[in-house]
Every structure is written in C-alpha cells, then in structure tokens.
C-alpha cells in the first residue's frame, strides 16, 4: 500500500463517517499521509483528525477514535493507533512491502502517474506561474542531451501524459530552466556562493557542464534559492547528480550479474542483513540500523508518486530532485547490508531474488524521476 492508496482509504473512512452522521464536516478534497516524524510511530501518519476537529465541534482525539474504528481491519493495514492530541499512526501489514515492489515493477514507467482507474491529478496553473510548456532556451537543452541509446533518457522531458501531474512537473521544470538560465546567478567558489559578473547563457552552461549537470544545477534549488553553478562537473559521490545516476547504473549492473549467474528477480522476503555490515545511522544496534535502512528505502519508493503530485501542485520540480537524491542514498545504505548477489560460492537463494526485485524497484523509481527531469539514466558509469 502506497501513501496515496492509504490516503484514499482514510478519505473513504471520513466520507463514510459523514454519510452515517458520525461526523458533521465537509469531506476534504485530499488527505495528507506521510512518514511519521520519529521511528517507532508506525509506517505512516496523518493529522486528518486535527484538521476536522474544529469543524466537527469535537476534540481531535474523539474524531481520531471514530476514524480509527473505521480504519481498523482495512485491507493492508495491520494496526491504527492514536498518538498525541489526535494523530493517526498506521502500521501496514506484513505483505505491504512485497506488494509495493510488485506494484512498482508491474507499473514500470507509469509508476508515479495515476493508477489504473484513477483520474489524473490535474493542477491548475498558479497565478503568475510560467507553467505552460516552455519554448526557446529550455527546449534547446533537450537537443544537447546525449543521443546514445545507452545514455539518453527513455523518453524526452516533454512526453508526460496531458493532465497527469507528471506533465505539470515537466512544464514547470522547463519554465524553471528558462528563468534560471536567463537570470544568470551564482557559482561556487570555496564552497561559498558568489554572484557572477555576467549571466550564464544556456548554451555556455551546457558546453561547460554537459546537459545532465546543467539541468540538475538549474532544477535542484528551490524557487527562492540561488542557483549554484560548479566550476566543472565531478564524477564522484560528492556530486548528487552523479550519485543518483550511479545508483541507477549499479542497479542495472546487479540485474546483468544476476542473469550471468542464472537467476532472476521475484518479490518476497529480503531476509536478514549481512552480519557486521549494519547501516551507519548513529544507532548502536546493528540490527536496528539495518532494519531502518530497509524501511527508509521502502518508504522512499512508496512516496515517489506523492512527491510527484506535490511537486506538480506546488510547482516545485526541486522536490523530485531531492527525492531522487534521498532514494539513491537509501539504495546504497540498503544494498550494503542486504547484498542482492550471492557471495563467494553461495548459491542464489530466494532472498537474493527478493533483494534483486527490490533493487529493480529502486531502479524504476530512479529512472522515472530522471526521465521526468529530462536527465539521462546511463547503464554504465
């Protein structure tokens, strides 16, 4: 169950409570479900009860209890708890992570868009927003993108379906590139941003950095933040763009090596982490650190569609950029403690097939995000 699916389930519970007169409120158009702020508070949380309490004329805790009773026992939800003044915390069922991997792999390039039977989420252009498909300098950038089939994006940056939240992100990304490149801005000198004496034109930026890096540095900052232009692109892990592309390339390599060993992927239980290689998240408990690395990776895969939706709604393609960076980092942390390939003379086991499937799901999310931004997803780095 993804956060979007969980949000729809919560919305149905609110609608049911209103129809049966348990609550007297206007049914909200959307409900926010997101990972909880602290570990140990379930898989996802929602403040819907706090939002409805004043309108209902009842304490938020009472509203939360009405919804908790309706949600308990729902498919995919193992437990619903009330925290604090009225937050709903959700723990998903044991098969939720496997179901997530199956869904990502089944939907492939469409993951992050509307699900089957779901109306596309259309975001109306904000007042004064340049969200219409851009022309001129931004579209020129696509022409500079590598045309080698091994490195070029599977789809151009303007091919998202009309009416889909992805198309809004694409349009805003193009508009953002036009604006940022036209205004010039800042470069990094000794890690400190400084104003450039003259604006960068897009052709110069592409010639200096390459199409991928140019697009990344223009889309990465939030709208109110300065654009930081490096002296040159660096092909190492300190460069977030390289890290994301490298995570994708590494996931592709895992699939090639697995085929050479004669096994494929199958979603399932990824097993126990490799002893002594717990993720370094500041915890003294190695097993807990490894479990957190796995949970973080699953959460980032699950929340990708909602990130695309919020990026469209807020006209903020930088949200997709930051989500890709977090997903790549989580992939490497998970990969280190749950290696998808057999070690030494070990035979491929069910856990290796399950881990390979999870790696492929991560690869799918990275590829979809890169494609959305018009950045290449190379098989080899």
DRENSE-591867 format. One line per 10 residues: their letters; for each residue x, y, z of C-alpha. Coordinates in Angstrom, 1 decimal, m for minus. Layout:
A = X/Y/Z  ...
END
This chain:
XXXXXXXXXX = 0.0/0.0/0.0  1.4/3.3/m1.0  0.8/6.6/0.9  m1.6/7.6/m1.9  m3.6/4.4/m1.5  m3.6/4.9/2.2  m4.8/8.5/1.9  m7.7/7.3/m0.3  m8.6/4.7/2.3  m8.6/7.4/5.0
XXXXXXXXXX = m10.7/9.6/2.8  m13.3/6.8/2.3  m13.5/6.4/6.1  m14.1/10.2/6.5  m16.8/10.0/3.8  m18.4/7.0/5.5  m18.4/8.7/8.9  m20.1/11.8/7.3  m22.7/9.7/5.4  m23.6/7.8/8.6
XXXXXXXXXX = m23.7/11.1/10.6  m20.9/10.1/13.0  m19.2/13.3/11.9  m20.7/16.6/10.7  m17.9/18.0/8.5  m17.3/18.8/4.8  m15.4/15.9/3.3  m11.9/17.3/2.4  m10.7/17.1/m1.2  m7.4/15.5/m0.2
XXXXXXXXXX = m5.8/14.0/2.9  m2.1/14.1/3.7  m0.4/10.8/4.7  3.3/10.8/5.2  6.0/9.0/7.1  5.9/9.7/10.9  8.5/12.2/12.2  10.1/9.6/14.5  10.9/5.9/14.3  8.5/3.6/16.3
XXXXXXXXXX = 5.4/5.5/15.3  4.2/3.1/12.6  4.8/3.3/8.9  2.7/6.4/8.1  0.8/9.1/10.0  m2.0/11.6/9.3  m3.2/14.7/11.1  m6.7/14.5/9.4  m8.5/14.3/12.8  m6.8/17.6/14.0
XXXXXXXXXX = m7.9/19.2/10.7  m11.5/18.1/11.1  m11.9/18.7/14.9  m12.9/22.3/14.9  m15.4/21.9/12.0  m16.9/18.9/13.8  m17.1/20.7/17.1  m15.4/17.8/18.9  m12.0/17.1/20.4  m9.5/15.9/17.8
XXXXXXXXXX = m9.0/12.7/19.9  m12.7/11.8/19.5  m12.6/12.4/15.8  m9.5/10.2/15.6  m11.2/7.4/17.5  m14.1/7.5/15.1  m11.8/7.1/12.2  m9.6/4.6/14.0  m12.5/2.2/14.4  m13.5/2.5/10.8
XXXXXXXXXX = m9.9/2.0/9.5  m9.0/m0.9/11.8  m9.2/m4.1/9.8  m8.9/m2.4/6.4  m7.0/m4.3/3.8  m3.3/m3.7/4.0  m3.5/m2.0/7.5  m2.3/m4.1/10.4  m2.8/m1.5/13.2  m4.1/2.0/13.7
XXXXXXXXXX = m3.1/3.9/16.8  m3.8/7.4/18.1  m0.8/9.5/19.2  m0.6/12.8/21.0  m3.7/15.1/20.6  m5.1/13.1/17.7  m2.6/11.9/15.1  m3.4/8.7/13.4  m0.4/6.3/13.1  m0.7/3.4/10.6
XXXXXXXXXX = 1.3/0.2/10.7  0.9/m1.7/7.4  0.5/m5.5/7.1  3.4/m7.9/6.7  2.9/m8.2/3.0  2.8/m4.5/2.3  6.5/m4.2/1.3  6.3/m7.1/m1.1  3.1/m5.7/m2.6  4.8/m2.4/m3.1
XXXXXXXXXX = 7.7/m4.0/m5.0  5.2/m5.9/m7.1  3.3/m2.7/m7.9  6.4/m0.7/m8.8  7.6/m3.4/m11.1  4.2/m4.0/m12.7  3.7/m0.3/m13.4  7.2/0.3/m14.6  7.5/3.6/m16.4  3.9/4.6/m15.4
XXXXXXXXXX = 4.8/4.4/m11.7  4.4/7.9/m10.3  1.4/8.7/m12.6  m2.3/8.0/m12.0  m3.1/4.4/m11.1  m5.4/2.3/m13.3  m8.9/3.6/m13.0  m7.8/6.8/m11.2  m8.4/10.2/m12.7  m5.2/12.1/m13.5
XXXXXXXXXX = m4.4/14.7/m10.9  m4.6/18.0/m12.7  m3.0/21.1/m11.2  m4.4/24.4/m12.4  m1.7/26.9/m13.3  m0.9/29.2/m10.4  m1.4/32.9/m10.9  1.7/34.3/m12.5  3.3/30.9/m12.9  5.1/30.1/m16.1
XXXXXXXXXX = 3.9/26.5/m16.1  2.9/26.2/m19.7  5.2/24.1/m21.8  8.3/26.3/m22.4  9.9/27.1/m25.7  13.2/28.6/m26.7  16.2/28.0/m24.4  14.7/25.3/m22.2  13.7/23.1/m25.1  17.1/23.8/m26.7
XXXXXXXXXX = 18.6/22.0/m23.7  16.9/18.7/m24.8  18.9/18.9/m28.1  22.1/18.9/m26.2  21.2/15.7/m24.2  23.2/12.6/m25.2  21.6/10.7/m28.1  23.4/7.5/m27.4  20.6/4.9/m26.7  22.7/3.7/m23.7
XXXXXXXXXX = 22.7/7.0/m22.0  19.8/9.0/m23.3  16.5/9.2/m21.3  13.9/6.6/m22.4  11.5/9.5/m23.1  12.1/13.1/m23.7  11.3/15.7/m21.0  8.1/16.8/m22.7  6.4/13.4/m23.1  4.4/13.1/m19.9
XXXXXXXXXX = 0.7/12.5/m20.4  m1.5/15.5/m20.6  m3.5/16.2/m17.4  m1.1/14.0/m15.5  0.8/15.6/m12.5  4.0/14.5/m14.3  3.2/16.8/m17.2  2.9/19.7/m14.8  6.3/18.9/m13.3  7.8/18.7/m16.8
XXXXXXXXXX = 6.3/22.1/m17.8  7.5/23.7/m14.6  11.0/22.2/m14.9  11.2/23.7/m18.4  10.0/27.1/m17.2  12.4/26.9/m14.2  15.3/26.2/m16.6  14.3/29.2/m18.8  14.1/31.5/m15.8  17.3/30.4/m14.1
XXXXXXXXXX = 19.4/30.3/m17.2  18.1/33.7/m18.3  18.8/35.4/m15.0  22.3/34.0/m14.6  23.1/33.8/m10.9  25.8/32.3/m8.8  28.7/30.0/m8.9  30.5/28.1/m6.1  33.9/29.3/m5.0  35.5/27.7/m2.0
XXXXXXXXXX = 32.0/26.3/m1.2  30.6/29.8/m0.9  28.1/31.1/m3.4  29.2/34.3/m5.1  27.5/36.4/m7.8  28.8/36.0/m11.3  29.7/39.2/m13.1  27.6/38.3/m16.2  24.6/35.9/m16.6  25.2/32.4/m17.9
XXXXXXXXXX = 23.5/31.7/m21.2  22.2/28.2/m21.5  24.5/27.2/m24.4  27.6/28.2/m22.4  26.3/26.3/m19.3  25.7/23.1/m21.4  29.1/23.4/m23.1  30.8/23.8/m19.7  28.9/21.2/m17.6  27.1/18.9/m20.1
XXXXXXXXXX = 23.3/18.7/m20.5  22.7/16.5/m17.4  24.7/18.6/m15.0  23.3/21.8/m16.4  19.8/20.7/m16.0  20.5/19.3/m12.5  22.1/22.5/m11.1  19.2/24.6/m12.5  16.4/22.4/m11.1  18.0/21.4/m7.7
XXXXXXXXXX = 17.4/24.7/m5.8  14.0/25.7/m4.5  12.4/28.6/m6.3  13.6/31.1/m3.7  17.2/29.8/m3.5  20.1/30.9/m5.6  21.4/28.7/m8.4  24.9/27.4/m7.7  27.0/26.6/m10.7  30.1/24.5/m10.1
XXXXXXXXXX = 33.3/25.2/m12.0  33.1/21.8/m13.6  31.1/18.6/m13.1  32.7/16.0/m10.9  32.1/12.3/m11.5  32.3/11.2/m7.9  29.9/10.6/m5.0  30.2/14.2/m3.7  28.1/15.2/m6.7  24.4/14.4/m6.0
XXXXXXXXXX = 23.6/14.1/m9.7  26.4/11.6/m10.2  25.3/9.7/m7.1  21.7/9.3/m8.5  22.9/8.2/m11.9  25.4/5.8/m10.3  22.7/4.2/m8.1  20.7/3.6/m11.3  23.7/2.2/m13.1  24.6/0.0/m10.2
XXXXXXXXXX = 21.0/m1.4/m10.0  21.2/m2.2/m13.8  24.6/m3.9/m13.2  23.0/m6.1/m10.5  20.5/m7.4/m13.0  23.2/m8.2/m15.5  25.3/m10.0/m13.0  22.2/m12.0/m11.7  21.4/m13.1/m15.3  25.0/m14.2/m15.7
XXXXXXXXXX = 24.6/m16.3/m12.5  21.3/m17.8/m13.9  18.7/m16.3/m11.6  16.1/m13.5/m11.8  14.1/m11.4/m9.5  11.0/m12.3/m7.5  9.4/m10.0/m4.9  9.5/m11.6/m1.5  11.2/m11.5/2.0  14.6/m10.0/1.7
XXXXXXXXXX = 15.9/m11.9/4.7  18.3/m10.9/7.4  21.1/m8.3/6.9  24.7/m9.4/6.5  26.2/m9.6/10.0  28.7/m6.9/10.8  27.6/m4.5/8.0  24.8/m2.6/9.7  23.9/0.8/8.3  25.7/3.7/9.9
XXXXXXXXXX = 22.8/5.8/11.1  24.1/6.6/14.6  22.5/3.6/16.2  24.4/1.2/18.4  22.1/m1.5/17.5  23.3/m3.0/14.2  20.2/m5.0/13.5  18.1/m1.9/14.2  20.2/0.2/11.9  19.9/m2.4/9.1
XXXXXXXXXX = 16.1/m2.6/9.5  15.9/1.2/9.4  17.9/1.2/6.2  15.5/m1.2/4.6  12.4/0.7/5.9  13.8/4.0/4.6  14.4/2.6/1.2  10.8/1.1/1.0  9.3/4.4/2.2  11.1/6.4/m0.5
XXXXXXXXXX = 9.9/4.1/m3.2  6.3/4.2/m1.8  6.3/8.0/m1.5  7.6/8.8/m5.0  4.1/9.2/m6.5  3.0/11.6/m3.8  6.3/13.6/m4.3  5.5/13.9/m8.0  1.9/15.1/m7.1  3.2/17.6/m4.5
XXXXXXXXXX = 5.9/18.8/m7.0  3.1/19.5/m9.5  0.8/21.1/m7.0  3.5/23.4/m5.6  5.3/24.0/m8.9  8.4/22.6/m7.4  10.5/20.2/m9.5  13.2/20.5/m7.0  11.2/18.2/m4.7  11.7/15.4/m7.3
XXXXXXXXXX = 15.4/16.2/m7.4  15.8/15.9/m3.6  13.7/12.8/m3.5  15.9/11.1/m6.1  19.0/12.1/m4.0  17.4/10.5/m0.9  16.4/7.4/m2.8  19.9/6.9/m4.2  21.5/7.3/m0.8  19.0/4.9/0.7
XXXXXXXXXX = 19.7/2.4/m2.1  23.4/2.3/m1.2  22.7/2.0/2.5  20.3/m0.8/1.9  22.5/m2.5/m0.7  25.5/m2.6/1.7  23.6/m4.6/4.3  21.3/m6.7/2.1  23.5/m7.6/m0.9  21.4/m8.8/m3.8
XXXXXXXXXX = 24.0/m11.1/m5.2  25.4/m14.3/m3.7  28.8/m14.0/m2.1  31.7/m16.4/m2.9  30.5/m19.9/m3.6  27.0/m19.3/m2.2  24.1/m20.4/m4.4  21.4/m17.9/m5.3  18.6/m18.2/m2.8  15.0/m16.8/m2.5
XXXXXXXXXX = 16.3/m13.8/m0.6  18.6/m12.9/m3.4  15.7/m13.0/m5.9  13.7/m10.8/m3.5  16.6/m8.3/m3.0  17.1/m8.2/m6.7  13.4/m7.3/m7.2  13.7/m4.5/m4.6  16.8/m3.2/m6.4  14.8/m3.3/m9.7
XXXXXXXXXX = 12.0/m1.3/m8.0  14.6/1.3/m6.9  16.0/1.4/m10.4  12.5/2.0/m11.7  11.9/5.0/m9.4  15.3/6.5/m10.2  14.7/6.1/m14.0  11.3/7.6/m13.8  12.5/10.6/m11.8  15.4/11.2/m14.1
XXXXXXXXXX = 13.2/10.8/m17.2  10.7/13.3/m15.7  13.5/15.9/m15.3  14.9/15.2/m18.7  18.2/13.7/m17.3  19.8/10.6/m18.7  19.8/7.3/m16.9  23.0/5.6/m18.1  23.6/1.9/m17.8  27.3/2.3/m17.3
X = 29.3/4.9/m15.4
END
